[in-house]
Every structure is written in structure tokens, then in C-alpha cells.
């Protein structure tokens, strides 16, 4: 049964980080978007804002994620495909044109090049006249899960961690309201992990980041209140609710007992949730609306601080405006019609939920103990141990689906002949040509000597121990590109090769 001492808003925050939860303020409704050019993505953001979203969420294309400009040979065919192409300050200004950054919170899903994209965002805000001290949002900046689950890394883990902690330190002074990292279990779950593994490996990464920041001389209570998390909302409804509760409680104990945090805000796990892309099916895509609604409700019942609901057509391509609107309406119905926002932790006290919360916490703690025994998260990643655990879980789940032990509606049961396909949004191939031409114009019109000197200053800082963020910001202000800045860091840090 529930511990009567565990009240909402009180340590260890099992029942939520606020005493009144959504009675005081609803979660932030974000819809992850970004595709093609900065102009196209700007139009989609304006549309979503007109439909009632309360926070932006930016997706970047693979070249931007990998520190390559749109004219790089390896970028061919990928420009603007899975997110928006951003090469320079000019692109970021276009992306955010007409959107007051001091009046909206923005989440940017970017990791290896997070420091560069945050610098670009801050420069746009400054040009708008915004007070950077009040700027609010989140940059994912979670490089460790790239080695574990996604693969959009550039540098080896240890220099990559330096960039992460430099961003922590710089933002603590320049952007004190900004969430400097979103430690992501989402992609770990998308790669096939179990719920317990999602909690465990996310917290293992958090421990590594906190250790690195403390090792760099930062006080825990100086940066921990701006740490945030990102979880998956998967299909097992009750397990997901218990997962969020267990993660909050375990994190609170870690911060207080392992790191000696004193500020209660350092012990509060604040997290964003996205419904599970891996559960969406191309078969009978309208059924995805039901999946997403249940997953979103589990996130709300579990106490999320912000939420993205996937669109029904994302297994087929980029979401259309109609599908994106329907996904947002799903959140709005939960918020305003379901009645579940009237109570903090509505399922707290349920025998099953409490037992499941305890079970997930124990399982995750067991994984953390094993990772400590291996020498910590970085060592476990370098040995491939965490990756193997996820791969084994993914293989076992797929075997269960193929045996029919796990039912996926429309896939291995309840199939429907002649599924009517939804019209998916496609990226015109001309987008790439136009983006490359804009990039060439930026390079031709900028002050070449300023770019050269600021890139050289960045490289010199990388060879030493100075914080890299001021040098990155200066290079961005001179219209140095994402690829050029990344290449200077590559020349010092090298590139990571798995295996």
C-alpha cells in the first residue's frame, strides 16, 4: 500500500513533484515538428501555435544532428528529411521568424551539436531583445544515449562529455532558466528496452552526467535543478504509470543519498513524455489514434510535465497538418474533458500500482548496482554491456510477437485486408537544392576573416581547458556553420567509431 508519508509535492516525489499537480497548471503541450526548410517548419510551428500548443519542439535533420552542412557529400538525400535543416544563424532566424522566444518555451531534440544549436537559439533571442536570463526551454544534450541507442554521435564519449558539462556551466550563468539537458529514456525504449531498463539506463546516464559536472567543479545544487528527463509512453498502460512513479522516487533517493543534494528542486525529476513511435503501425493507421490516446493518458496519470502525442500517420511518413491537429486534440481532451486532472496521482494507493512501482524501482536499482560494478556508465557503454542488454530485450519482444504471445492489433492478429492508406507528407527533392543555395549565399556574404579567427579561437580552446560555449557562440555570431564548427572540434577530439 501507499506510504502515507509520500504526499504529492514532497520527497521522494513518488506521487508527483507538485502538491496540486494539474489543478494548478496543466502540462506543457508540445508537438514535435520540423521538416524540410526553415521556412516550411516555421509555417508548421505557427499553425500548431494557432491550434493551442503551449510549447515548441524542434526536430533537426540528420546532417544537422551529425555536424554536417547541407552540402556535405554524406548529407545528400537526407537534407530536411527527418527534421529541419539548420546550417547557420541565418537558418535559425528564419525558423523562428515571428515567434517571440521570451513568450514560448522551446525544446530542441539535438545532442552532438546541442551546444551549437543552443548558441544559435540564444543569438536569435538576443536579436529579438529577449532577456536571456528569463529564456525558458530545453536542449536534449544527452550524448550518452546516442552511444547506447541511436548512433548520432560525433566525438568519443569523454570529450563529448566535456561539451555537455561546458554547456551546463555556461547556461548556469547565461541562461539560468534553461533546462541544460533532457536525459532520455525515450530512445532507449524505442531501441527495444523494457520499462525497467528504460528507467535504469536513463538514471545511469544521469549519474554519469552529474559525476562529470561535479568533477568539473560544479556544485550539485547549482546545476541539478535544471536537469530534466524524457521518457517513453508505451503500451502497457498500468506499467507505464508505475514506471514514472518509480523513476521519480529512485532519482530523489539518488540525488539525496548519493550526491548529497540539499535543494529539494535538485531531487525533483521533471520529465517530458512522448508516446511510443515504435508501437505505431502502418497497418490500419487510424487505430494508432487509440494507441496514442491510451499512452498519453498513462503519461498524465503518471505526472508528466510536458507531452507530445504522435500522429496516426507517422509510421508512413511525416504527419500532415490534419493528423498533427488530431494528435494535439487528444491531449486537449485528456486535459479538459477526462476529469483526471482534478486529482494528483489518481491511481496512488492502488495495490497493483504500488506493487508495480516497487517492482520497477527494485529492478532498476539492481541494474544500477551492476553498472557500478562494471566501473560506471561510460565503462559499461565502452564494453557494450548496456547495448547488449537492450538488444537482448528487443529480440525477446520480437520473438513474442512472432509466436503470437504478444498481440499487436492489425499486425499479428485482427488483420484487415485492403487497408486504406493515409496520404503522407513528402519532402520535395527541390528543398535540398534550395537549402544548399542558401548556404552558399551565407558563406559568400559573411566576413571571412572574422569566421576564420573565431574558428581558430574555438580550436585553441578545445586543445586547452577553457569553456567552449563562449567560443561557439562567437563563431555562430559570425555566421560560421554547424559543419565548420563541428569540423574544428573533430580536428581536436577525433570521431567515435563503434566496436
C-alpha positions as CSV (number, residue, x, y, z in Angstrom):
1,X,0.0,0.0,0.0
2,X,1.0,3.6,-0.4
3,X,3.2,5.1,2.2
4,X,1.1,7.8,4.0
5,X,4.2,10.0,4.3
6,X,4.6,10.1,0.5
7,X,2.4,13.1,-0.4
8,X,2.4,14.8,-3.8
9,X,5.0,17.5,-3.9
10,X,7.0,16.0,-1.1
11,X,10.2,14.0,-1.1
12,X,10.7,11.4,-2.6
13,X,8.1,12.7,-5.0
14,X,6.6,9.3,-5.9
15,X,3.2,10.9,-6.3
16,X,4.3,13.9,-8.3
17,X,6.6,17.0,-7.9
18,X,3.8,19.5,-7.1
19,X,1.2,19.2,-4.3
20,X,-1.7,20.1,-6.6
21,X,-0.2,18.8,-9.9
22,X,-2.5,19.7,-12.8
23,X,-5.1,21.5,-10.7
24,X,-2.6,24.4,-10.5
25,X,-1.2,24.2,-14.1
26,X,-1.6,21.8,-16.9
27,X,1.4,20.1,-18.5
28,X,3.0,21.8,-21.5
29,X,1.5,20.5,-24.7
30,X,4.3,20.2,-27.2
31,X,4.1,18.7,-30.7
32,X,7.5,17.6,-32.1
33,X,7.9,19.1,-35.6
34,X,10.5,20.1,-38.1
35,X,11.0,19.1,-41.7
36,X,12.3,20.4,-45.0
37,X,13.4,24.1,-44.9
38,X,13.4,26.6,-42.1
39,X,10.5,28.4,-43.9
40,X,8.3,25.2,-44.0
41,X,9.0,24.4,-40.4
42,X,8.2,27.9,-39.3
43,X,4.8,27.6,-41.0
44,X,4.1,24.4,-39.2
45,X,5.1,26.0,-35.8
46,X,2.8,28.9,-36.5
47,X,-0.1,26.5,-37.4
48,X,0.4,24.5,-34.2
49,X,0.6,27.6,-32.1
50,X,-2.7,28.7,-33.6
51,X,-4.2,25.3,-32.6
52,X,-3.3,25.6,-29.0
53,X,0.1,24.1,-28.3
54,X,1.9,25.7,-25.4
55,X,5.5,24.9,-26.3
56,X,7.6,24.4,-29.4
57,X,9.5,21.2,-30.0
58,X,12.1,21.2,-32.8
59,X,13.2,18.2,-34.9
60,X,16.5,18.6,-36.8
61,X,17.6,16.6,-39.9
62,X,20.3,14.0,-39.7
63,X,23.1,16.2,-41.2
64,X,22.4,18.9,-38.6
65,X,22.4,16.2,-35.9
66,X,25.8,14.8,-37.2
67,X,27.5,18.2,-37.6
68,X,27.4,18.3,-41.3
69,X,26.3,21.2,-43.5
70,X,23.6,20.6,-46.2
71,X,26.2,20.5,-49.0
72,X,28.4,17.8,-47.4
73,X,28.6,14.7,-49.6
74,X,27.2,12.5,-46.9
75,X,24.2,14.8,-46.5
76,X,22.9,14.0,-50.0
77,X,19.3,12.7,-49.8
78,X,19.0,13.5,-46.1
79,X,18.6,17.2,-46.1
80,X,15.3,18.1,-44.4
81,X,14.1,14.5,-44.3
82,X,13.6,13.7,-40.6
83,X,13.8,17.3,-39.3
84,X,14.6,20.8,-40.3
85,X,18.0,21.6,-41.9
86,X,19.9,24.3,-39.9
87,X,23.3,25.3,-41.1
88,X,23.8,28.8,-39.7
89,X,22.4,31.7,-37.8
90,X,20.5,32.7,-40.9
91,X,18.5,29.4,-40.9
92,X,17.7,29.7,-37.2
93,X,16.4,33.3,-37.7
94,X,14.1,32.0,-40.5
95,X,13.0,29.0,-38.4
96,X,11.9,31.3,-35.5
97,X,10.7,34.3,-37.5
98,X,7.7,36.0,-35.9
99,X,7.8,33.8,-32.8
100,X,8.7,35.7,-29.6
101,X,11.1,33.5,-27.8
102,X,10.5,35.2,-24.5
103,X,6.8,34.2,-24.7
104,X,7.2,30.5,-25.5
105,X,9.2,27.6,-24.2
106,X,11.2,25.6,-26.8
107,X,12.5,22.0,-26.7
108,X,15.3,21.1,-29.1
109,X,16.0,17.5,-29.8
110,X,19.7,17.7,-30.6
111,X,22.7,16.1,-29.0
112,X,26.1,16.0,-30.6
113,X,25.7,19.6,-31.9
114,X,23.5,20.7,-29.0
115,X,26.0,23.4,-27.9
116,X,25.9,24.9,-31.4
117,X,22.1,24.9,-31.8
118,X,21.6,26.4,-28.3
119,X,24.1,29.2,-29.2
120,X,22.1,29.9,-32.4
121,X,18.8,30.0,-30.5
122,X,20.3,32.3,-27.8
123,X,21.6,34.6,-30.6
124,X,18.1,34.8,-32.2
125,X,16.6,35.6,-28.8
126,X,19.1,38.3,-28.2
127,X,18.4,39.9,-31.5
128,X,14.8,39.9,-30.6
129,X,15.6,41.9,-27.5
130,X,14.7,39.0,-25.1
131,X,16.3,38.8,-21.7
132,X,18.4,35.6,-21.9
133,X,18.2,35.3,-18.1
134,X,14.4,34.6,-18.5
135,X,14.6,32.4,-21.6
136,X,12.9,29.1,-21.0
137,X,13.2,25.7,-22.7
138,X,15.2,22.5,-23.0
139,X,18.1,21.3,-25.1
140,X,18.4,17.5,-25.2
141,X,22.2,17.4,-25.0
142,X,22.1,13.7,-23.9
143,X,25.1,12.2,-25.7
144,X,25.4,9.0,-23.8
145,X,22.2,7.5,-25.1
146,X,23.5,8.1,-28.6
147,X,26.2,5.5,-28.0
148,X,23.6,3.2,-26.4
149,X,20.6,3.5,-28.7
150,X,20.6,6.0,-31.6
151,X,24.1,6.5,-33.1
152,X,24.1,10.2,-33.9
153,X,27.3,10.8,-32.1
154,X,30.4,12.6,-33.5
155,X,33.2,12.6,-30.9
156,X,34.4,9.9,-28.5
157,X,32.4,9.7,-25.2
158,X,34.9,11.5,-22.9
159,X,35.4,14.7,-25.0
160,X,31.7,14.7,-25.8
161,X,31.0,14.8,-22.0
162,X,33.3,17.8,-21.8
163,X,31.0,19.7,-24.2
164,X,27.9,18.6,-22.1
165,X,29.4,19.9,-18.9
166,X,30.7,23.1,-20.6
167,X,27.1,23.8,-21.6
168,X,25.9,23.2,-18.0
169,X,28.4,25.7,-16.6
170,X,27.8,28.4,-19.3
171,X,24.0,28.1,-19.2
172,X,24.0,28.3,-15.4
173,X,25.3,31.9,-15.7
174,X,23.8,33.0,-19.1
175,X,20.6,31.0,-19.3
176,X,19.6,30.2,-15.7
177,X,16.0,29.2,-16.5
178,X,17.0,26.9,-19.3
179,X,17.0,23.1,-18.9
180,X,20.5,22.2,-19.9
181,X,19.8,18.5,-20.6
182,X,16.9,16.2,-21.2
183,X,18.2,12.8,-20.2
184,X,16.4,10.5,-22.5
185,X,14.9,7.1,-21.8
186,X,12.7,7.5,-24.8
187,X,15.2,6.4,-27.4
188,X,16.4,3.6,-25.2
189,X,12.8,2.3,-25.1
190,X,12.4,2.8,-28.9
191,X,15.5,0.6,-29.3
192,X,13.7,-2.2,-27.6
193,X,14.4,-2.0,-23.9
194,X,12.0,-3.0,-21.2
195,X,10.4,-0.4,-18.9
196,X,12.8,-1.4,-16.1
197,X,15.8,-1.0,-18.4
198,X,14.4,2.4,-19.6
199,X,14.4,3.7,-16.0
200,X,17.8,2.1,-15.1
201,X,19.8,3.1,-18.1
202,X,18.3,6.7,-18.1
203,X,19.3,7.1,-14.4
204,X,22.7,5.5,-15.1
205,X,23.3,8.2,-17.7
206,X,22.1,10.9,-15.3
207,X,24.6,9.6,-12.7
208,X,27.4,9.9,-15.2
209,X,26.5,13.4,-16.2
210,X,26.3,14.5,-12.5
211,X,29.6,12.8,-11.8
212,X,31.2,14.7,-14.7
213,X,29.7,18.0,-13.7
214,X,30.9,17.6,-10.1
215,X,34.3,16.5,-11.4
216,X,34.4,19.7,-13.4
217,X,34.0,21.7,-10.2
218,X,30.2,22.4,-10.3
219,X,28.1,22.2,-7.1
220,X,25.3,19.7,-7.4
221,X,22.7,22.2,-6.2
222,X,24.0,24.8,-8.7
223,X,23.0,22.7,-11.8
224,X,20.8,19.8,-10.8
225,X,17.6,21.9,-10.6
226,X,17.9,22.4,-14.4
227,X,18.3,18.8,-15.3
228,X,15.3,17.3,-17.0
229,X,14.3,13.9,-18.4
230,X,12.5,12.4,-21.4
231,X,10.5,9.2,-21.2
232,X,8.5,7.0,-23.5
233,X,4.8,6.3,-23.0
234,X,4.5,2.7,-24.2
235,X,1.5,0.4,-24.5
236,X,1.3,-1.4,-21.1
237,X,-1.0,1.2,-19.5
238,X,-0.5,0.4,-15.8
239,X,3.1,-0.5,-16.1
240,X,3.9,2.9,-17.7
241,X,2.1,4.8,-14.8
242,X,4.1,2.9,-12.3
243,X,7.3,3.4,-14.2
244,X,7.1,7.2,-13.9
245,X,6.4,7.0,-10.2
246,X,9.3,4.6,-9.6
247,X,11.7,6.7,-11.7
248,X,10.8,9.8,-9.6
249,X,11.3,8.1,-6.3
250,X,14.6,6.4,-7.3
251,X,16.0,9.6,-8.7
252,X,15.1,11.5,-5.5
253,X,17.0,8.9,-3.4
254,X,20.0,9.0,-5.7
255,X,20.2,12.8,-5.6
256,X,19.9,13.0,-1.8
257,X,21.9,9.9,-0.7
258,X,24.5,9.5,-3.5
259,X,25.2,13.1,-4.4
260,X,24.2,14.9,-1.1
261,X,21.8,17.4,-2.7
262,X,20.2,19.8,-0.3
263,X,17.9,21.7,-2.5
264,X,14.5,19.9,-2.9
265,X,14.5,21.1,-6.6
266,X,17.6,19.0,-7.2
267,X,15.7,15.9,-6.1
268,X,12.7,16.5,-8.3
269,X,12.6,14.6,-11.5
270,X,10.9,16.8,-14.1
271,X,10.2,15.0,-17.4
272,X,8.8,15.3,-20.9
273,X,7.0,12.3,-22.4
274,X,6.3,11.3,-25.9
275,X,4.1,8.5,-27.0
276,X,5.8,5.4,-28.4
277,X,6.7,5.7,-32.1
278,X,7.8,2.1,-32.2
279,X,4.2,1.0,-31.4
280,X,2.7,2.8,-34.4
281,X,1.6,0.5,-37.2
282,X,1.4,1.1,-41.0
283,X,-1.5,-1.4,-41.0
284,X,-4.8,0.2,-40.0
285,X,-3.2,3.5,-39.2
286,X,-6.4,5.0,-37.7
287,X,-6.0,2.5,-34.9
288,X,-2.9,4.5,-33.9
289,X,-5.2,7.2,-32.6
290,X,-6.4,4.8,-29.9
291,X,-2.9,3.7,-29.0
292,X,-1.7,7.3,-28.7
293,X,-4.7,8.3,-26.5
294,X,-4.1,5.5,-24.0
295,X,-0.3,6.1,-24.0
296,X,-0.9,9.9,-23.4
297,X,-3.3,9.2,-20.6
298,X,-0.7,7.0,-18.9
299,X,1.8,9.8,-19.0
300,X,-0.7,12.3,-17.5
301,X,-1.7,9.8,-14.8
302,X,2.0,9.3,-14.1
303,X,2.6,13.0,-13.6
304,X,4.5,14.2,-16.8
305,X,5.5,17.9,-17.1
306,X,5.1,18.1,-20.8
307,X,3.8,15.8,-23.5
308,X,4.0,15.1,-27.3
309,X,1.3,12.9,-28.8
310,X,2.4,11.1,-32.0
311,X,0.3,11.5,-35.2
312,X,-1.6,8.5,-36.6
313,X,0.4,8.6,-39.9
314,X,3.9,8.7,-38.5
315,X,4.5,5.0,-39.4
316,X,4.0,6.1,-43.1
317,X,5.8,9.4,-43.2
318,X,5.8,13.0,-41.9
319,X,2.5,13.9,-40.2
320,X,0.0,16.0,-42.2
321,X,-1.5,19.1,-40.6
322,X,-4.8,17.2,-40.1
323,X,-3.0,14.4,-38.3
324,X,-0.9,16.8,-36.2
325,X,-4.1,18.7,-35.2
326,X,-5.8,15.4,-34.2
327,X,-2.8,14.4,-32.0
328,X,-2.9,17.7,-30.2
329,X,-6.7,17.4,-29.7
330,X,-6.0,14.1,-28.0
331,X,-4.1,16.0,-25.3
332,X,-6.7,18.7,-25.0
333,X,-9.5,16.2,-24.5
334,X,-7.5,14.5,-21.7
335,X,-6.8,17.9,-20.1
336,X,-10.3,19.4,-20.4
337,X,-12.8,16.5,-20.7
338,X,-11.5,13.4,-18.9
339,X,-11.6,14.8,-15.3
340,X,-8.3,13.0,-14.4
341,X,-6.6,16.4,-13.9
342,X,-8.7,17.1,-10.8
343,X,-6.6,14.7,-8.6
344,X,-2.8,14.5,-8.0
345,X,-1.7,10.9,-8.6
346,X,-5.2,9.5,-9.2
347,X,-4.1,5.8,-9.0
348,X,-1.9,6.2,-5.9
349,X,-2.9,3.6,-3.3
350,X,-4.0,1.0,-5.8
351,X,-2.5,-2.2,-4.6
352,X,-1.4,-3.2,-8.1
353,X,0.1,0.2,-8.9
354,X,2.0,0.4,-5.7
355,X,3.4,-3.2,-6.0
356,X,4.4,-2.5,-9.6
357,X,6.1,0.8,-8.6
358,X,8.1,-1.1,-6.1
359,X,9.0,-3.8,-8.6
360,X,10.2,-1.4,-11.2
361,X,12.3,0.5,-8.6
362,X,13.9,-2.7,-7.4
363,X,14.7,-3.9,-10.9
364,X,16.2,-0.6,-11.9
365,X,18.3,-0.4,-8.7
366,X,19.6,-3.9,-9.5
367,X,20.8,-2.7,-12.9
368,X,22.4,0.4,-11.4
369,X,24.3,-1.8,-8.9
370,X,25.6,-4.0,-11.8
371,X,26.6,-0.9,-13.8
372,X,28.6,0.4,-10.8
373,X,30.3,-3.0,-10.5
374,X,31.4,-2.6,-14.2
375,X,33.0,0.7,-13.4
376,X,30.2,3.1,-14.2
377,X,28.1,4.1,-17.2
378,X,31.0,5.1,-19.5
379,X,32.8,1.8,-18.9
380,X,29.6,-0.2,-19.4
381,X,29.0,1.6,-22.7
382,X,32.6,1.1,-23.9
383,X,32.3,-2.6,-23.1
384,X,29.0,-2.8,-25.0
385,X,27.2,-4.2,-22.0
386,X,24.2,-1.8,-21.9
387,X,23.8,-2.1,-25.7
388,X,23.7,-5.9,-25.4
389,X,21.1,-5.8,-22.7
390,X,18.8,-3.7,-24.9
391,X,19.4,-5.8,-27.9
392,X,18.5,-9.0,-26.0
393,X,15.3,-7.4,-24.7
394,X,14.3,-6.3,-28.2
395,X,15.0,-9.7,-29.6
396,X,12.9,-11.4,-27.0
397,X,10.0,-9.0,-27.6
398,X,10.1,-9.6,-31.3
399,X,10.1,-13.4,-30.7
400,X,7.0,-13.0,-28.5
401,X,5.2,-11.1,-31.3
402,X,6.2,-13.7,-33.9
403,X,5.0,-16.5,-31.6
404,X,1.8,-14.7,-31.0
405,X,2.4,-14.4,-27.3
406,X,2.3,-10.6,-27.7
407,X,-0.7,-9.4,-29.7
408,X,-0.2,-6.3,-32.0
409,X,-3.6,-5.4,-33.4
410,X,-3.6,-5.3,-37.1
411,X,-0.2,-7.0,-37.4
412,X,-0.3,-10.5,-35.9
413,X,-4.0,-10.5,-35.0
414,X,-7.2,-8.8,-36.2
415,X,-5.8,-8.1,-39.7
416,X,-7.8,-6.3,-42.3
417,X,-7.5,-6.9,-46.0
418,X,-7.1,-3.9,-48.3
419,X,-6.1,-1.3,-45.6
420,X,-6.9,2.2,-46.9
421,X,-3.7,4.1,-46.9
422,X,-3.4,7.6,-45.5
423,X,-1.9,10.3,-47.6
424,X,1.5,11.0,-46.0
425,X,3.5,14.3,-46.3
426,X,6.6,14.0,-48.5
427,X,9.6,16.2,-48.8
428,X,10.2,17.7,-52.3
429,X,13.6,17.0,-53.6
430,X,14.0,20.7,-54.5
431,X,14.3,21.5,-50.8
432,X,17.8,20.2,-50.7
433,X,18.9,22.3,-53.8
434,X,17.3,25.4,-52.3
435,X,19.0,24.8,-48.9
436,X,22.4,24.3,-50.4
437,X,22.0,27.5,-52.4
438,X,21.0,29.5,-49.3
439,X,24.1,28.1,-47.5
440,X,26.3,29.2,-50.4
441,X,24.8,32.7,-50.2
442,X,25.6,32.9,-46.4
443,X,29.2,31.8,-47.0
444,X,29.6,34.4,-49.7
445,X,28.1,37.3,-47.8
446,X,29.8,36.9,-44.4
447,X,33.1,38.4,-43.0
448,X,35.6,35.7,-43.9
449,X,38.4,36.9,-41.7
450,X,36.0,37.0,-38.6
451,X,34.9,33.4,-39.3
452,X,38.5,32.2,-39.7
453,X,39.7,33.9,-36.5
454,X,36.7,32.7,-34.4
455,X,37.0,29.2,-35.6
456,X,40.7,29.2,-34.8
457,X,39.9,30.6,-31.3
458,X,37.5,27.7,-30.8
459,X,40.1,25.1,-31.9
460,X,42.6,26.6,-29.5
461,X,40.1,26.5,-26.6
462,X,39.3,22.8,-27.4
463,X,43.0,22.0,-27.2
464,X,43.1,23.6,-23.7
465,X,40.6,23.5,-20.9
466,X,38.6,26.7,-21.4
467,X,34.8,26.5,-21.6
468,X,33.9,26.0,-25.2
469,X,30.5,27.8,-25.2
470,X,31.7,31.4,-25.5
471,X,33.9,30.4,-28.5
472,X,31.0,28.5,-30.1
473,X,28.7,31.5,-29.6
474,X,31.2,33.9,-31.1
475,X,31.7,31.6,-34.1
476,X,27.9,31.3,-34.6
477,X,27.5,35.1,-34.4
478,X,30.0,35.4,-37.3
479,X,27.8,33.0,-39.4
480,X,30.2,30.1,-39.1
481,X,28.2,27.0,-40.0
482,X,27.3,23.9,-37.9
483,X,29.6,21.8,-40.1
484,X,32.6,24.2,-39.8
485,X,32.3,24.4,-36.0
486,X,31.9,20.6,-35.7
487,X,34.9,20.1,-38.0
488,X,37.2,22.2,-35.8
489,X,36.1,20.1,-32.8
490,X,36.7,16.9,-34.8
491,X,40.2,18.1,-35.6
492,X,40.9,18.1,-31.9
493,X,38.7,15.4,-30.4
494,X,38.6,12.9,-33.3
495,X,35.5,10.8,-34.2
496,X,34.0,7.9,-32.5
497,X,33.8,4.5,-34.2
498,X,31.8,1.8,-32.5
499,X,33.5,-1.5,-31.9
